[in-house]
Amino acid sequence: MNTAVMEKPEKVAINGVDVPTLLATIGAVGAQPELAQFTFRANSKWLTGTRSQARINGFSGAGGDHTRVEDFVVEGDHPSVLCGGDAAPAPVEYLLSALAACITAGIGNIASARQVKLTSVETTVEGDMDMQGILGLNDEARNGFNNIRASFKIAGDAPSEKLQQIVEQSMARSAVLDVLTNGVKVNVDIAA
């Protein structure tokens, strides 16, 4: 009789990503596509002036409801030149940082799955906006960004072509980039 104790395989982290769990997650969702359905939430309250505070906790996905240990608290405000208190980033700045974070997270996962060790990833995202729209001065000016530019500096133990492919694949799979480039229907309920 073999009395050897079965040991759990050691987690192999590359770039801080638990690759076996990443690949197991992809396999599980591939086998059960209903696990891929997620709903994320943010609850916001006005504080004063142009300042608000959002609490982020709780989401549905992977077959159930989930909560985090504690709320993430995010405040938004406008710069003082736009009549705000300049106490927090403007909401559009969060949008730019969300785009950077989404693509950067994908870069980390994709590089890790491809066994590429990263040494650095730096992202700059800028957006151009004509403020006449949101100020109600020109109905033909958009309220949002007219143009967004993202640039990536990536280094790792792979040739530059492979690093570029990793960034391109991350962009192709980015949820935030998808929302920005393809739009999304927004339903609004108002209780007064």
C-alpha positions in Angstrom: 0.0 0.0 0.0 1.3 3.4 -1.0 1.2 5.7 2.0 2.7 8.7 0.2 0.8 11.9 1.0 -0.5 13.8 -2.0 0.7 17.3 -2.0 -1.1 20.2 -3.5 0.8 21.6 -6.5 2.7 24.7 -5.5 1.2 27.9 -6.9 3.3 29.3 -9.7 3.1 33.1 -9.7 4.6 35.1 -12.6 4.4 38.9 -12.4 2.2 38.4 -9.2 -0.4 36.4 -11.1 -1.3 32.9 -9.9 -1.1 31.3 -13.4 -2.6 27.9 -12.5 -5.7 29.6 -11.0 -5.9 32.0 -14.0 -5.9 29.0 -16.4 -8.3 27.0 -14.2 -10.7 30.0 -14.2 -10.5 30.2 -18.0 -11.2 26.4 -18.2 -14.1 26.6 -15.8 -15.8 29.4 -17.6 -15.2 27.7 -20.9 -17.0 24.6 -19.5 -19.8 26.6 -17.9 -20.3 29.9 -19.7 -23.0 31.0 -17.3 -20.2 31.6 -14.8 -19.0 34.5 -16.9 -22.1 36.6 -16.2 -21.2 39.4 -13.7 -22.9 42.5 -12.3 -20.7 45.2 -10.7 -22.1 48.0 -8.5 -21.2 51.4 -7.2 -23.3 53.5 -4.8 -22.7 57.2 -4.8 -23.9 60.1 -2.6 -23.6 63.8 -3.2 -21.4 65.5 -0.5 -21.4 69.2 -1.5 -20.8 71.3 -4.6 -19.4 69.1 -7.3 -18.1 66.5 -4.8 -19.5 63.1 -4.4 -18.5 59.8 -2.7 -19.0 56.3 -4.1 -18.8 53.1 -2.1 -17.9 50.0 -4.1 -18.6 46.6 -2.6 -20.6 43.6 -3.6 -20.9 42.1 -7.1 -22.6 39.1 -8.6 -20.7 36.7 -10.7 -19.1 33.2 -11.0 -22.5 31.7 -9.9 -23.1 33.8 -6.8 -23.1 37.1 -4.9 -19.8 38.3 -3.4 -18.7 41.0 -0.9 -15.3 42.3 -0.1 -13.8 42.6 3.3 -14.4 46.4 3.3 -15.8 49.0 1.0 -13.6 50.8 -1.5 -14.4 54.5 -1.2 -13.9 56.8 -4.2 -14.5 60.5 -4.2 -15.0 62.7 -7.2 -14.9 66.4 -7.6 -14.2 69.0 -10.3 -11.1 71.2 -10.5 -11.5 74.6 -9.0 -11.2 76.2 -12.5 -14.5 74.4 -13.2 -16.2 75.6 -10.0 -15.3 72.5 -8.0 -13.5 72.1 -4.7 -10.6 70.2 -6.3 -10.8 67.6 -3.4 -10.6 64.6 -5.7 -10.1 63.6 -9.3 -12.7 64.6 -11.8 -15.0 61.7 -13.0 -13.5 61.8 -16.5 -10.0 61.4 -14.9 -11.3 58.2 -13.2 -12.4 57.1 -16.7 -8.9 57.6 -18.0 -7.4 55.8 -15.1 -9.9 53.0 -15.4 -8.8 52.5 -19.0 -5.2 52.4 -18.0 -5.9 50.0 -15.1 -8.0 47.7 -17.3 -5.4 47.3 -20.0 -2.5 47.1 -17.6 -4.3 44.3 -15.7 -4.8 42.4 -18.9 -1.1 42.9 -19.8 -0.1 41.3 -16.4 -2.4 38.3 -16.9 -1.6 37.7 -20.6 2.2 38.1 -20.1 2.0 35.7 -17.1 -0.1 33.1 -19.1 2.6 33.3 -21.9 5.4 32.9 -19.3 6.8 36.3 -20.0 8.3 38.0 -17.0 7.6 41.7 -17.0 10.1 44.3 -15.6 7.9 47.4 -16.1 4.7 48.6 -17.6 4.0 52.3 -17.8 0.8 53.8 -19.2 -0.1 57.3 -20.0 -3.7 58.1 -21.0 -4.9 61.5 -22.1 -8.3 62.7 -23.2 -9.3 65.9 -25.0 -12.5 67.6 -24.2 -14.3 70.8 -25.4 -15.9 72.1 -22.2 -18.5 74.1 -24.2 -20.7 71.0 -24.3 -21.0 70.4 -20.6 -21.2 74.1 -19.9 -24.3 74.4 -22.2 -22.6 76.9 -24.5 -22.5 74.8 -27.7 -25.0 72.1 -28.5 -22.7 70.7 -31.2 -19.8 70.1 -28.8 -19.8 66.7 -27.2 -20.1 66.5 -23.4 -17.4 63.9 -23.3 -14.0 63.3 -24.7 -13.4 64.0 -28.4 -10.2 61.9 -28.4 -8.4 59.6 -26.1 -4.7 58.6 -26.5 -3.0 55.8 -24.7 0.7 55.0 -24.8 2.5 52.0 -23.2 6.1 51.5 -22.3 6.6 47.8 -21.6 9.7 45.8 -20.8 10.3 42.1 -20.0 12.1 39.0 -20.9 10.6 38.7 -24.4 11.3 40.3 -27.8 9.7 43.6 -28.4 7.3 42.0 -31.0 6.0 39.6 -28.3 5.6 42.4 -25.8 3.7 44.5 -28.4 1.4 41.5 -29.1 0.7 41.2 -25.3 -0.4 44.9 -25.2 -2.5 44.4 -28.4 -4.2 41.3 -27.0 -5.0 43.1 -23.7 -6.5 46.0 -25.7 -8.6 43.5 -27.6 -10.0 42.0 -24.4 -10.3 45.2 -22.3 -13.8 45.8 -20.9 -13.2 49.5 -20.4 -11.8 50.0 -23.9 -14.8 48.1 -25.3 -17.3 50.3 -23.5 -15.5 53.4 -24.7 -15.2 52.3 -28.3 -18.5 50.4 -28.7 -20.8 52.3 -26.3 -23.2 50.7 -23.9 -26.9 51.2 -23.2 -27.5 53.1 -19.9 -30.8 52.8 -18.2 -31.7 55.5 -15.6 -34.4 55.4 -12.9 -35.1 58.7 -11.1 -36.8 58.9 -7.7 -37.6 62.4 -6.5 
